Amino acid sequence: MSVNDSPQAVPEDLVPVREAAQVAGFTPSAVRSWIKSGRLTAQPSASGRQVSRAAVRALVAPPDAHAPADAVAIYEALRHTDATRRNIETWVTQGRLPSWRGRYGPLVRVADVQNLAQQRAMMTSAAGDGTPLPADALSIRDVVRLAGVAKSSLYLWMKKGLLPVWPGSGTGQRVRLADVTALAERLGRGVPPKPGGAP
């Protein structure tokens, strides 16, 4: 911990650690780690340690002004794609996925992530039985949302071989929405076939 007790060196813009975290857009624990590592000087006070607003802002890299309007943080891209965080970070490191500096870390475009995830899924499928991934194949999560079919029904249909399945990117599998809706209408929406019985 770096603490300066000299009154002459005390900045005039001191704020508590919690407020400094709000200024930086980080958690208080992140600010405390800066203090512990010596990157940020803290001043003692009756209510706890305080730090300079200007010093905190200096530690936060400004966002890339040239980032596209549709660029989002990695955690946001994860919500809209079937890729994993490891996939995205690896693609960024390899230079395959364009990225820009954001306030809280790298920014990426969802469309770029989806394209790479699709390529990965196609390669995975080709490495298996050589059947290319259909263009309209979706993740299980997306199909559940769009078709209104229970996830348990989908997995049971897949297990019984009633629903064509392709390897997916990340940790998921891919199915065609048209296949799901047709099967759901035939069996009763959201109702899985009886085990051991004909669909």
Biotite code that builds the C-alpha atoms (Angstrom):
import biotite.structure as struc

atoms = struc.array([
    struc.Atom([0.000, 0.000, 0.000], chain_id="A", res_id=1, res_name="MET", atom_name="CA", element="C"),
    struc.Atom([1.279, 3.431, -0.854], chain_id="A", res_id=2, res_name="SER", atom_name="CA", element="C"),
    struc.Atom([0.173, 6.143, 1.581], chain_id="A", res_id=3, res_name="VAL", atom_name="CA", element="C"),
    struc.Atom([1.560, 9.652, 1.566], chain_id="A", res_id=4, res_name="ASN", atom_name="CA", element="C"),
    struc.Atom([1.200, 11.484, 4.882], chain_id="A", res_id=5, res_name="ASP", atom_name="CA", element="C"),
    struc.Atom([2.738, 14.761, 3.716], chain_id="A", res_id=6, res_name="SER", atom_name="CA", element="C"),
    struc.Atom([0.087, 17.552, 3.806], chain_id="A", res_id=7, res_name="PRO", atom_name="CA", element="C"),
    struc.Atom([1.847, 19.405, 0.992], chain_id="A", res_id=8, res_name="GLN", atom_name="CA", element="C"),
    struc.Atom([1.505, 16.422, -1.361], chain_id="A", res_id=9, res_name="ALA", atom_name="CA", element="C"),
    struc.Atom([-2.180, 15.753, -0.676], chain_id="A", res_id=10, res_name="VAL", atom_name="CA", element="C"),
    struc.Atom([-4.307, 16.335, -3.825], chain_id="A", res_id=11, res_name="PRO", atom_name="CA", element="C"),
    struc.Atom([-7.356, 18.577, -3.545], chain_id="A", res_id=12, res_name="GLU", atom_name="CA", element="C"),
    struc.Atom([-9.696, 16.216, -5.418], chain_id="A", res_id=13, res_name="ASP", atom_name="CA", element="C"),
    struc.Atom([-9.692, 13.342, -2.938], chain_id="A", res_id=14, res_name="LEU", atom_name="CA", element="C"),
    struc.Atom([-12.712, 11.036, -2.846], chain_id="A", res_id=15, res_name="VAL", atom_name="CA", element="C"),
    struc.Atom([-13.468, 7.778, -1.017], chain_id="A", res_id=16, res_name="PRO", atom_name="CA", element="C"),
    struc.Atom([-12.525, 4.536, -2.751], chain_id="A", res_id=17, res_name="VAL", atom_name="CA", element="C"),
    struc.Atom([-16.177, 3.698, -3.500], chain_id="A", res_id=18, res_name="ARG", atom_name="CA", element="C"),
    struc.Atom([-16.734, 7.027, -5.230], chain_id="A", res_id=19, res_name="GLU", atom_name="CA", element="C"),
    struc.Atom([-13.464, 6.634, -7.119], chain_id="A", res_id=20, res_name="ALA", atom_name="CA", element="C"),
    struc.Atom([-14.702, 3.279, -8.380], chain_id="A", res_id=21, res_name="ALA", atom_name="CA", element="C"),
    struc.Atom([-17.816, 4.974, -9.782], chain_id="A", res_id=22, res_name="GLN", atom_name="CA", element="C"),
    struc.Atom([-15.625, 7.545, -11.531], chain_id="A", res_id=23, res_name="VAL", atom_name="CA", element="C"),
    struc.Atom([-13.569, 4.785, -13.137], chain_id="A", res_id=24, res_name="ALA", atom_name="CA", element="C"),
    struc.Atom([-16.512, 2.536, -13.927], chain_id="A", res_id=25, res_name="GLY", atom_name="CA", element="C"),
    struc.Atom([-14.917, -0.310, -11.962], chain_id="A", res_id=26, res_name="PHE", atom_name="CA", element="C"),
    struc.Atom([-15.629, -2.098, -8.698], chain_id="A", res_id=27, res_name="THR", atom_name="CA", element="C"),
    struc.Atom([-14.154, -0.809, -5.389], chain_id="A", res_id=28, res_name="PRO", atom_name="CA", element="C"),
    struc.Atom([-12.048, -3.996, -5.225], chain_id="A", res_id=29, res_name="SER", atom_name="CA", element="C"),
    struc.Atom([-10.402, -3.031, -8.536], chain_id="A", res_id=30, res_name="ALA", atom_name="CA", element="C"),
    struc.Atom([-9.454, 0.391, -7.134], chain_id="A", res_id=31, res_name="VAL", atom_name="CA", element="C"),
    struc.Atom([-8.120, -1.258, -3.980], chain_id="A", res_id=32, res_name="ARG", atom_name="CA", element="C"),
    struc.Atom([-5.974, -3.545, -6.142], chain_id="A", res_id=33, res_name="SER", atom_name="CA", element="C"),
    struc.Atom([-4.475, -0.464, -7.834], chain_id="A", res_id=34, res_name="TRP", atom_name="CA", element="C"),
    struc.Atom([-3.632, 0.908, -4.389], chain_id="A", res_id=35, res_name="ILE", atom_name="CA", element="C"),
    struc.Atom([-2.138, -2.398, -3.256], chain_id="A", res_id=36, res_name="LYS", atom_name="CA", element="C"),
    struc.Atom([-0.003, -2.687, -6.394], chain_id="A", res_id=37, res_name="SER", atom_name="CA", element="C"),
    struc.Atom([1.285, 0.872, -6.012], chain_id="A", res_id=38, res_name="GLY", atom_name="CA", element="C"),
    struc.Atom([-0.337, 2.156, -9.211], chain_id="A", res_id=39, res_name="ARG", atom_name="CA", element="C"),
    struc.Atom([-2.563, 4.484, -7.169], chain_id="A", res_id=40, res_name="LEU", atom_name="CA", element="C"),
    struc.Atom([-1.620, 6.498, -4.097], chain_id="A", res_id=41, res_name="THR", atom_name="CA", element="C"),
    struc.Atom([-4.101, 6.505, -1.215], chain_id="A", res_id=42, res_name="ALA", atom_name="CA", element="C"),
    struc.Atom([-4.462, 9.058, 1.568], chain_id="A", res_id=43, res_name="GLN", atom_name="CA", element="C"),
    struc.Atom([-5.704, 8.127, 5.049], chain_id="A", res_id=44, res_name="PRO", atom_name="CA", element="C"),
    struc.Atom([-8.828, 9.819, 6.406], chain_id="A", res_id=45, res_name="SER", atom_name="CA", element="C"),
    struc.Atom([-11.216, 9.418, 9.307], chain_id="A", res_id=46, res_name="ALA", atom_name="CA", element="C"),
    struc.Atom([-13.684, 7.559, 7.066], chain_id="A", res_id=47, res_name="SER", atom_name="CA", element="C"),
    struc.Atom([-11.109, 5.365, 5.320], chain_id="A", res_id=48, res_name="GLY", atom_name="CA", element="C"),
    struc.Atom([-8.716, 5.709, 2.409], chain_id="A", res_id=49, res_name="ARG", atom_name="CA", element="C"),
    struc.Atom([-9.200, 8.361, -0.247], chain_id="A", res_id=50, res_name="GLN", atom_name="CA", element="C"),
    struc.Atom([-7.706, 8.753, -3.716], chain_id="A", res_id=51, res_name="VAL", atom_name="CA", element="C"),
    struc.Atom([-7.421, 11.497, -6.307], chain_id="A", res_id=52, res_name="SER", atom_name="CA", element="C"),
    struc.Atom([-10.137, 11.665, -8.998], chain_id="A", res_id=53, res_name="ARG", atom_name="CA", element="C"),
    struc.Atom([-7.543, 12.816, -11.552], chain_id="A", res_id=54, res_name="ALA", atom_name="CA", element="C"),
    struc.Atom([-5.212, 9.922, -10.676], chain_id="A", res_id=55, res_name="ALA", atom_name="CA", element="C"),
    struc.Atom([-8.047, 7.412, -11.101], chain_id="A", res_id=56, res_name="VAL", atom_name="CA", element="C"),
    struc.Atom([-9.057, 8.864, -14.479], chain_id="A", res_id=57, res_name="ARG", atom_name="CA", element="C"),
    struc.Atom([-5.435, 8.677, -15.621], chain_id="A", res_id=58, res_name="ALA", atom_name="CA", element="C"),
    struc.Atom([-5.428, 4.918, -14.995], chain_id="A", res_id=59, res_name="LEU", atom_name="CA", element="C"),
    struc.Atom([-8.516, 4.362, -17.144], chain_id="A", res_id=60, res_name="VAL", atom_name="CA", element="C"),
    struc.Atom([-7.644, 4.091, -20.834], chain_id="A", res_id=61, res_name="ALA", atom_name="CA", element="C"),
    struc.Atom([-9.975, 6.212, -22.999], chain_id="A", res_id=62, res_name="PRO", atom_name="CA", element="C"),
    struc.Atom([-12.239, 4.262, -25.361], chain_id="A", res_id=63, res_name="PRO", atom_name="CA", element="C"),
    struc.Atom([-11.174, 3.982, -28.999], chain_id="A", res_id=64, res_name="ASP", atom_name="CA", element="C"),
    struc.Atom([-12.782, 6.882, -30.840], chain_id="A", res_id=65, res_name="ALA", atom_name="CA", element="C"),
    struc.Atom([-12.846, 4.850, -34.056], chain_id="A", res_id=66, res_name="HIS", atom_name="CA", element="C"),
    struc.Atom([-14.865, 1.943, -32.634], chain_id="A", res_id=67, res_name="ALA", atom_name="CA", element="C"),
    struc.Atom([-17.978, 1.132, -34.721], chain_id="A", res_id=68, res_name="PRO", atom_name="CA", element="C"),
    struc.Atom([-21.340, 2.123, -33.305], chain_id="A", res_id=69, res_name="ALA", atom_name="CA", element="C"),
    struc.Atom([-22.356, -1.548, -33.066], chain_id="A", res_id=70, res_name="ASP", atom_name="CA", element="C"),
    struc.Atom([-19.233, -2.659, -31.183], chain_id="A", res_id=71, res_name="ALA", atom_name="CA", element="C"),
    struc.Atom([-20.047, -4.162, -27.782], chain_id="A", res_id=72, res_name="VAL", atom_name="CA", element="C"),
    struc.Atom([-18.172, -5.585, -24.808], chain_id="A", res_id=73, res_name="ALA", atom_name="CA", element="C"),
    struc.Atom([-17.337, -9.300, -24.846], chain_id="A", res_id=74, res_name="ILE", atom_name="CA", element="C"),
    struc.Atom([-19.897, -10.111, -22.154], chain_id="A", res_id=75, res_name="TYR", atom_name="CA", element="C"),
    struc.Atom([-22.590, -8.527, -24.338], chain_id="A", res_id=76, res_name="GLU", atom_name="CA", element="C"),
    struc.Atom([-21.458, -10.450, -27.428], chain_id="A", res_id=77, res_name="ALA", atom_name="CA", element="C"),
    struc.Atom([-21.775, -13.675, -25.418], chain_id="A", res_id=78, res_name="LEU", atom_name="CA", element="C"),
    struc.Atom([-25.481, -12.977, -24.918], chain_id="A", res_id=79, res_name="ARG", atom_name="CA", element="C"),
    struc.Atom([-26.140, -12.810, -28.650], chain_id="A", res_id=80, res_name="HIS", atom_name="CA", element="C"),
    struc.Atom([-23.913, -15.594, -29.987], chain_id="A", res_id=81, res_name="THR", atom_name="CA", element="C"),
    struc.Atom([-23.133, -19.239, -29.330], chain_id="A", res_id=82, res_name="ASP", atom_name="CA", element="C"),
    struc.Atom([-19.411, -18.552, -28.887], chain_id="A", res_id=83, res_name="ALA", atom_name="CA", element="C"),
    struc.Atom([-17.629, -18.882, -25.557], chain_id="A", res_id=84, res_name="THR", atom_name="CA", element="C"),
    struc.Atom([-15.521, -16.196, -23.906], chain_id="A", res_id=85, res_name="ARG", atom_name="CA", element="C"),
    struc.Atom([-12.453, -18.305, -24.621], chain_id="A", res_id=86, res_name="ARG", atom_name="CA", element="C"),
    struc.Atom([-13.393, -18.449, -28.336], chain_id="A", res_id=87, res_name="ASN", atom_name="CA", element="C"),
    struc.Atom([-13.740, -14.672, -28.548], chain_id="A", res_id=88, res_name="ILE", atom_name="CA", element="C"),
    struc.Atom([-10.575, -13.875, -26.607], chain_id="A", res_id=89, res_name="GLU", atom_name="CA", element="C"),
    struc.Atom([-8.592, -16.379, -28.704], chain_id="A", res_id=90, res_name="THR", atom_name="CA", element="C"),
    struc.Atom([-9.903, -14.895, -31.962], chain_id="A", res_id=91, res_name="TRP", atom_name="CA", element="C"),
    struc.Atom([-8.983, -11.398, -30.766], chain_id="A", res_id=92, res_name="VAL", atom_name="CA", element="C"),
    struc.Atom([-5.484, -12.536, -29.771], chain_id="A", res_id=93, res_name="THR", atom_name="CA", element="C"),
    struc.Atom([-4.994, -14.291, -33.116], chain_id="A", res_id=94, res_name="GLN", atom_name="CA", element="C"),
    struc.Atom([-6.129, -11.191, -34.987], chain_id="A", res_id=95, res_name="GLY", atom_name="CA", element="C"),
    struc.Atom([-9.028, -13.060, -36.608], chain_id="A", res_id=96, res_name="ARG", atom_name="CA", element="C"),
    struc.Atom([-11.638, -10.963, -34.791], chain_id="A", res_id=97, res_name="LEU", atom_name="CA", element="C"),
    struc.Atom([-11.454, -7.159, -35.171], chain_id="A", res_id=98, res_name="PRO", atom_name="CA", element="C"),
    struc.Atom([-11.533, -5.448, -31.781], chain_id="A", res_id=99, res_name="SER", atom_name="CA", element="C"),
    struc.Atom([-11.382, -1.956, -30.362], chain_id="A", res_id=100, res_name="TRP", atom_name="CA", element="C"),
    struc.Atom([-10.431, -0.578, -26.983], chain_id="A", res_id=101, res_name="ARG", atom_name="CA", element="C"),
    struc.Atom([-13.431, 0.021, -24.741], chain_id="A", res_id=102, res_name="GLY", atom_name="CA", element="C"),
    struc.Atom([-13.713, 1.539, -21.323], chain_id="A", res_id=103, res_name="ARG", atom_name="CA", element="C"),
    struc.Atom([-14.059, -1.863, -19.693], chain_id="A", res_id=104, res_name="TYR", atom_name="CA", element="C"),
    struc.Atom([-11.998, -3.949, -22.110], chain_id="A", res_id=105, res_name="GLY", atom_name="CA", element="C"),
    struc.Atom([-12.057, -5.034, -25.763], chain_id="A", res_id=106, res_name="PRO", atom_name="CA", element="C"),
    struc.Atom([-15.067, -4.251, -27.949], chain_id="A", res_id=107, res_name="LEU", atom_name="CA", element="C"),
    struc.Atom([-16.184, -6.557, -30.764], chain_id="A", res_id=108, res_name="VAL", atom_name="CA", element="C"),
    struc.Atom([-18.996, -6.644, -33.301], chain_id="A", res_id=109, res_name="ARG", atom_name="CA", element="C"),
    struc.Atom([-21.650, -9.330, -32.771], chain_id="A", res_id=110, res_name="VAL", atom_name="CA", element="C"),
    struc.Atom([-21.834, -9.926, -36.539], chain_id="A", res_id=111, res_name="ALA", atom_name="CA", element="C"),
    struc.Atom([-18.087, -10.642, -36.670], chain_id="A", res_id=112, res_name="ASP", atom_name="CA", element="C"),
    struc.Atom([-18.357, -13.062, -33.751], chain_id="A", res_id=113, res_name="VAL", atom_name="CA", element="C"),
    struc.Atom([-21.320, -14.831, -35.369], chain_id="A", res_id=114, res_name="GLN", atom_name="CA", element="C"),
    struc.Atom([-19.400, -15.228, -38.638], chain_id="A", res_id=115, res_name="ASN", atom_name="CA", element="C"),
    struc.Atom([-16.420, -16.819, -36.911], chain_id="A", res_id=116, res_name="LEU", atom_name="CA", element="C"),
    struc.Atom([-18.687, -19.026, -34.786], chain_id="A", res_id=117, res_name="ALA", atom_name="CA", element="C"),
    struc.Atom([-20.459, -20.167, -37.956], chain_id="A", res_id=118, res_name="GLN", atom_name="CA", element="C"),
    struc.Atom([-17.131, -20.961, -39.645], chain_id="A", res_id=119, res_name="GLN", atom_name="CA", element="C"),
    struc.Atom([-16.009, -22.915, -36.592], chain_id="A", res_id=120, res_name="ARG", atom_name="CA", element="C"),
    struc.Atom([-19.254, -24.888, -36.525], chain_id="A", res_id=121, res_name="ALA", atom_name="CA", element="C"),
    struc.Atom([-18.934, -25.700, -40.239], chain_id="A", res_id=122, res_name="MET", atom_name="CA", element="C"),
    struc.Atom([-15.356, -26.895, -39.755], chain_id="A", res_id=123, res_name="MET", atom_name="CA", element="C"),
    struc.Atom([-16.427, -29.015, -36.792], chain_id="A", res_id=124, res_name="THR", atom_name="CA", element="C"),
    struc.Atom([-19.240, -30.542, -38.806], chain_id="A", res_id=125, res_name="SER", atom_name="CA", element="C"),
    struc.Atom([-17.015, -31.171, -41.827], chain_id="A", res_id=126, res_name="ALA", atom_name="CA", element="C"),
    struc.Atom([-14.503, -32.899, -39.584], chain_id="A", res_id=127, res_name="ALA", atom_name="CA", element="C"),
    struc.Atom([-17.250, -35.274, -38.478], chain_id="A", res_id=128, res_name="GLY", atom_name="CA", element="C"),
    struc.Atom([-19.496, -36.737, -41.160], chain_id="A", res_id=129, res_name="ASP", atom_name="CA", element="C"),
    struc.Atom([-18.766, -34.165, -43.868], chain_id="A", res_id=130, res_name="GLY", atom_name="CA", element="C"),
    struc.Atom([-22.294, -32.724, -43.753], chain_id="A", res_id=131, res_name="THR", atom_name="CA", element="C"),
    struc.Atom([-22.119, -28.929, -43.978], chain_id="A", res_id=132, res_name="PRO", atom_name="CA", element="C"),
    struc.Atom([-23.956, -26.874, -41.372], chain_id="A", res_id=133, res_name="LEU", atom_name="CA", element="C"),
    struc.Atom([-27.240, -25.516, -42.805], chain_id="A", res_id=134, res_name="PRO", atom_name="CA", element="C"),
    struc.Atom([-27.414, -21.742, -43.089], chain_id="A", res_id=135, res_name="ALA", atom_name="CA", element="C"),
    struc.Atom([-30.605, -21.681, -40.990], chain_id="A", res_id=136, res_name="ASP", atom_name="CA", element="C"),
    struc.Atom([-29.249, -23.847, -38.160], chain_id="A", res_id=137, res_name="ALA", atom_name="CA", element="C"),
    struc.Atom([-29.562, -22.134, -34.776], chain_id="A", res_id=138, res_name="LEU", atom_name="CA", element="C"),
    struc.Atom([-28.390, -22.717, -31.232], chain_id="A", res_id=139, res_name="SER", atom_name="CA", element="C"),
    struc.Atom([-30.659, -24.580, -28.824], chain_id="A", res_id=140, res_name="ILE", atom_name="CA", element="C"),
    struc.Atom([-31.168, -21.382, -26.835], chain_id="A", res_id=141, res_name="ARG", atom_name="CA", element="C"),
    struc.Atom([-32.342, -19.456, -29.891], chain_id="A", res_id=142, res_name="ASP", atom_name="CA", element="C"),
    struc.Atom([-34.663, -22.241, -31.034], chain_id="A", res_id=143, res_name="VAL", atom_name="CA", element="C"),
    struc.Atom([-36.268, -22.465, -27.579], chain_id="A", res_id=144, res_name="VAL", atom_name="CA", element="C"),
    struc.Atom([-36.880, -18.727, -27.670], chain_id="A", res_id=145, res_name="ARG", atom_name="CA", element="C"),
    struc.Atom([-38.202, -18.605, -31.251], chain_id="A", res_id=146, res_name="LEU", atom_name="CA", element="C"),
    struc.Atom([-40.211, -21.827, -31.365], chain_id="A", res_id=147, res_name="ALA", atom_name="CA", element="C"),
    struc.Atom([-41.536, -21.769, -27.813], chain_id="A", res_id=148, res_name="GLY", atom_name="CA", element="C"),
    struc.Atom([-40.593, -25.415, -27.343], chain_id="A", res_id=149, res_name="VAL", atom_name="CA", element="C"),
    struc.Atom([-39.287, -26.688, -24.026], chain_id="A", res_id=150, res_name="ALA", atom_name="CA", element="C"),
    struc.Atom([-35.554, -27.342, -23.951], chain_id="A", res_id=151, res_name="LYS", atom_name="CA", element="C"),
    struc.Atom([-36.191, -30.762, -22.395], chain_id="A", res_id=152, res_name="SER", atom_name="CA", element="C"),
    struc.Atom([-38.359, -31.654, -25.400], chain_id="A", res_id=153, res_name="SER", atom_name="CA", element="C"),
    struc.Atom([-35.618, -30.687, -27.836], chain_id="A", res_id=154, res_name="LEU", atom_name="CA", element="C"),
    struc.Atom([-33.004, -32.784, -26.065], chain_id="A", res_id=155, res_name="TYR", atom_name="CA", element="C"),
    struc.Atom([-35.341, -35.775, -25.916], chain_id="A", res_id=156, res_name="LEU", atom_name="CA", element="C"),
    struc.Atom([-36.162, -35.491, -29.633], chain_id="A", res_id=157, res_name="TRP", atom_name="CA", element="C"),
    struc.Atom([-32.446, -35.247, -30.387], chain_id="A", res_id=158, res_name="MET", atom_name="CA", element="C"),
    struc.Atom([-31.698, -38.271, -28.207], chain_id="A", res_id=159, res_name="LYS", atom_name="CA", element="C"),
    struc.Atom([-34.391, -40.340, -29.958], chain_id="A", res_id=160, res_name="LYS", atom_name="CA", element="C"),
    struc.Atom([-33.045, -39.332, -33.366], chain_id="A", res_id=161, res_name="GLY", atom_name="CA", element="C"),
    struc.Atom([-36.215, -37.481, -34.343], chain_id="A", res_id=162, res_name="LEU", atom_name="CA", element="C"),
    struc.Atom([-34.427, -34.181, -34.871], chain_id="A", res_id=163, res_name="LEU", atom_name="CA", element="C"),
    struc.Atom([-31.361, -33.666, -37.117], chain_id="A", res_id=164, res_name="PRO", atom_name="CA", element="C"),
    struc.Atom([-28.482, -32.137, -35.137], chain_id="A", res_id=165, res_name="VAL", atom_name="CA", element="C"),
    struc.Atom([-25.207, -30.510, -36.156], chain_id="A", res_id=166, res_name="TRP", atom_name="CA", element="C"),
    struc.Atom([-22.155, -29.728, -34.025], chain_id="A", res_id=167, res_name="PRO", atom_name="CA", element="C"),
    struc.Atom([-22.238, -26.131, -32.848], chain_id="A", res_id=168, res_name="GLY", atom_name="CA", element="C"),
    struc.Atom([-19.674, -23.553, -31.883], chain_id="A", res_id=169, res_name="SER", atom_name="CA", element="C"),
    struc.Atom([-18.844, -23.088, -28.236], chain_id="A", res_id=170, res_name="GLY", atom_name="CA", element="C"),
    struc.Atom([-20.617, -25.625, -26.046], chain_id="A", res_id=171, res_name="THR", atom_name="CA", element="C"),
    struc.Atom([-23.902, -25.928, -27.948], chain_id="A", res_id=172, res_name="GLY", atom_name="CA", element="C"),
    struc.Atom([-25.430, -27.913, -30.763], chain_id="A", res_id=173, res_name="GLN", atom_name="CA", element="C"),
    struc.Atom([-27.350, -26.638, -33.769], chain_id="A", res_id=174, res_name="ARG", atom_name="CA", element="C"),
    struc.Atom([-30.777, -27.548, -35.112], chain_id="A", res_id=175, res_name="VAL", atom_name="CA", element="C"),
    struc.Atom([-32.984, -26.093, -37.834], chain_id="A", res_id=176, res_name="ARG", atom_name="CA", element="C"),
    struc.Atom([-35.912, -24.013, -36.661], chain_id="A", res_id=177, res_name="LEU", atom_name="CA", element="C"),
    struc.Atom([-38.059, -25.434, -39.493], chain_id="A", res_id=178, res_name="ALA", atom_name="CA", element="C"),
    struc.Atom([-37.351, -28.986, -38.312], chain_id="A", res_id=179, res_name="ASP", atom_name="CA", element="C"),
    struc.Atom([-38.264, -28.085, -34.733], chain_id="A", res_id=180, res_name="VAL", atom_name="CA", element="C"),
    struc.Atom([-41.524, -26.312, -35.582], chain_id="A", res_id=181, res_name="THR", atom_name="CA", element="C"),
    struc.Atom([-42.608, -29.118, -37.917], chain_id="A", res_id=182, res_name="ALA", atom_name="CA", element="C"),
    struc.Atom([-41.877, -31.768, -35.299], chain_id="A", res_id=183, res_name="LEU", atom_name="CA", element="C"),
    struc.Atom([-43.524, -29.743, -32.533], chain_id="A", res_id=184, res_name="ALA", atom_name="CA", element="C"),
    struc.Atom([-46.701, -29.331, -34.589], chain_id="A", res_id=185, res_name="GLU", atom_name="CA", element="C"),
    struc.Atom([-46.754, -33.043, -35.339], chain_id="A", res_id=186, res_name="ARG", atom_name="CA", element="C"),
    struc.Atom([-46.191, -34.139, -31.726], chain_id="A", res_id=187, res_name="LEU", atom_name="CA", element="C"),
    struc.Atom([-47.841, -31.292, -29.887], chain_id="A", res_id=188, res_name="GLY", atom_name="CA", element="C"),
    struc.Atom([-45.896, -28.091, -29.145], chain_id="A", res_id=189, res_name="ARG", atom_name="CA", element="C"),
    struc.Atom([-43.508, -28.543, -26.244], chain_id="A", res_id=190, res_name="GLY", atom_name="CA", element="C"),
    struc.Atom([-44.645, -32.131, -25.643], chain_id="A", res_id=191, res_name="VAL", atom_name="CA", element="C"),
    struc.Atom([-41.838, -34.698, -25.998], chain_id="A", res_id=192, res_name="PRO", atom_name="CA", element="C"),
    struc.Atom([-42.559, -38.071, -27.613], chain_id="A", res_id=193, res_name="PRO", atom_name="CA", element="C"),
    struc.Atom([-43.183, -40.976, -25.274], chain_id="A", res_id=194, res_name="LYS", atom_name="CA", element="C"),
    struc.Atom([-40.002, -42.912, -24.532], chain_id="A", res_id=195, res_name="PRO", atom_name="CA", element="C"),
    struc.Atom([-39.877, -46.105, -26.520], chain_id="A", res_id=196, res_name="GLY", atom_name="CA", element="C"),
    struc.Atom([-42.989, -45.242, -28.500], chain_id="A", res_id=197, res_name="GLY", atom_name="CA", element="C"),
    struc.Atom([-43.542, -44.043, -32.028], chain_id="A", res_id=198, res_name="ALA", atom_name="CA", element="C"),
    struc.Atom([-43.601, -40.253, -32.484], chain_id="A", res_id=199, res_name="PRO", atom_name="CA", element="C"),
])
